[in-house]
Amino acid sequence: MTNNCNHSDPTVFADKEHLTFSSPISAIKLQARLDTFLDDLTKSLKRNGCLLIGHIKGLVSTRDKGHLMFSVTSFTTDAHFKGTMAGSLKQAELTINVIVYGVDNNTIQNLYREAFAASLKC
């Protein structure tokens, strides 16, 4: 991938995904899949020239099962989760915001899509 960006300027990416699971998924399993997604995204950003993570933050929300906020702020720490979700989920909404340095927006979009397809695609 070509990387045409000014390394001192942040690159910002945001997305919203509606998740509909073919069969209900437990809140614990969804958090594990989110953790894998964030780990994959973080590692692939670093492999593709990302110099610094400003933040990768987001929210998974449901109509009646609660919400889960997540945050990653460096390559060396695990994702931090806050909030509660209960029971089995059939649908949820993912909102994510990424601010990083050293990669362009197209690179972030491609890496996000790859990580999403591997871990969260329903």
HUBELZI-V459583 format. One record per helix or strand of 2 or more residues. SS is the DSSP state (@ for helix, = for strand). FROM is the first residue (numbers start at 0). TO is the last residue. If there is no record, write none. Layout:
SS,FROM,TO  SS,FROM,TO
//
This chain:
=,9,25  @,26,46  =,51,60  =,65,71  =,79,84  =,87,100  @,104,118
//
